[in-house]
Amino acid sequence: MSQHFDAVVIGTGQGGSPLAVRLAQSGRRTAVIERHLFGGPA
């Protein structure tokens, strides 16, 4: 089964998470791709 998105955010570092939230709040179907832990390096 394939899925379709309006936006894809690669990485959830300093700007990735807020960007993904804003895109989703504006009604865009948004996917987030992260290699390891959500939120960038700890």
Phi, psi and omega in degrees: 000126178266154178237149181240137181232151175277330182215147175232125178254124180257113180093141181242037178290211186306319183255342186295312182297310178299324179296315180299319179297314181297319178298314181294319179295333180277003176097003178276138176284116192239134174248145177240131178245124180224137183288319186227257183267143178293132175108002178085188184293145180255000000 
